[in-house]
Amino acid sequence: MSFTVIPDTGYRIGEVSGCGGTLAGNVYTTGPVSGDCTVAANFLVSTYVVTPSVGAHGTITPSTPQTIVHGETTWFTIWPDYGYHFMEVTGCGGTRNGVNYTTGPITSD
């Protein structure tokens, strides 16, 4: 017997077990069933990596990739070097307020 395992938005398949089966993609197929058995599936929240990048003549903090849970936002502080100003700050559907940049809800790397 086969079951299609479909996680809710923002989640991914964690583990599927029971009835001597195997998981291929999102289809769980039991082994031969000769009595009562239970198929159990668990799901994990999806996480994504937001990677900061800054051009010459400025800094960004944090400067390392950030792992963010599906649908959450993160922020960065961006400082132009002395004598320079912001040309453009973009990415991840975010907005800048002064030196702070907040992403939109994260749904992919």
HELIX and SHEET records of a PDB file:
SHEET    1   A 3 SER A   2  THR A   4  0                                        
SHEET    2   A 3 VAL A  27  THR A  29 -1                                        
SHEET    3   A 3 THR A  22  ALA A  24 -1                                        
SHEET    1   B 2 TYR A  11  SER A  17  0                                        
SHEET    2   B 2 ALA A  40  VAL A  45 -1                                        
SHEET    1   C 2 THR A  47  VAL A  50  0                                        
SHEET    2   C 2 GLN A  66  VAL A  69 -1                                        
SHEET    1   D 4 GLY A  58  THR A  61  0                                        
SHEET    2   D 4 TRP A  75  PRO A  80 -1                                        
SHEET    3   D 4 ASN A 100  THR A 102 -1                                        
SHEET    4   D 4 THR A  95  ASN A  97 -1                                        
END                                                                             
